[in-house]
Amino acid sequence: MFCIFADGFAVRRSWMFLAAAMALIAVPSIGFAQTDEIQVYDAEIVEPGVVNLMWHQNFTPSGIKEPAFPGAIISDHSYNGVPEFAFGIRPWFEQGLYLPVYSVSKGRGSTLDSVKLRELFVRPHAGDHTFFYGVNFEFSYNASYWETRHFTSEIRPIIGLHLHPWDIIINPILDTDWTGVRNYDFVPAMRLAYNFSPKWTFAAEHYAGYGPLHQFETVSDQYHALWAVVDHTSKTLDVEAGVGFGLTPATDKVTLKLMLSRDIHRPHEPAEAGPSQQTGAH
């Protein structure tokens, strides 16, 4: 059904998409409990047979000093992280495992917080297309101090444009704790990036949380954070670093993130045949 979004159509509609994206980033925006992953998905996945490891880390030097719910980890001066293993299955399908999600926080010290599985479906070779898309499904088992319920999930659509050198990406995320569709939380994320070179990218990211679909929170209780991000790509290690600023009372004032990524397994490629191995050689 996505075939209607041909590259020509996407180019003609690019400025409309940009206007809609900027409208989203400008709306006063929620997330409440702690998070281990601060990232906008761009529909790019590892090749089949490849295993990639990404280490997510974030630290909150100035955050909310009260727990998001009774017994929850306090975000102020907390450090959260998780190793994420990505397994390339098909050109359009990647599986992921987050193991374990961990924290170091005031009052609790070191804790193990969660385990997550994800299934990511994308347009193959998304980086080669003007218009790209995908959807990610994530399933979590959580400690009682990490989320209010042990089992939670995420549905993350991915929509974006590569307008060289600009990238515009929106993830209109829905979080659920399996208590009904009306209780899904709307927590969209957006990224506007400028690619200075094949190795360096600078971006503005916006993370929001409006609350449950049946009744959004008031503006002062919504989450609204704007991030400055830099990415560097090399043959051995990809790095993303950023600083985020909260713009509402319900948002941590300052948060830092660092993501380190590299392939830890690649399929062995057969060696090229020598002269004696060529067909007809003697």
Buried (B, 14 or more C-beta within 10 A) or exposed (E): EEEEBEEEEBEEBBEEBBEEBEEBBEEEBBBBBBBBBBBBBBBBBBBBEBBBBBEBBBBBEBBBEEBBEEEBBBBBBBBBBBBBBBBBBEEBBBBBBBBBBBBBBEEBEEBEBBBBBBBBBBBBBBEEBBBBBBBBEBEBBBBEBBBBEBEBBBBBBBBBBBBEEEBBBBBBBBBBBEEEEEBBBBBBBBBBBEBEEEEEBEBBBBBBBBBBBEEBBEBEBBBBBBBEBBBEBEEEEBBBBBBBBBBBEBBBBBBBBBBBBBBEBEEEEEEEEEEEEEEEEE
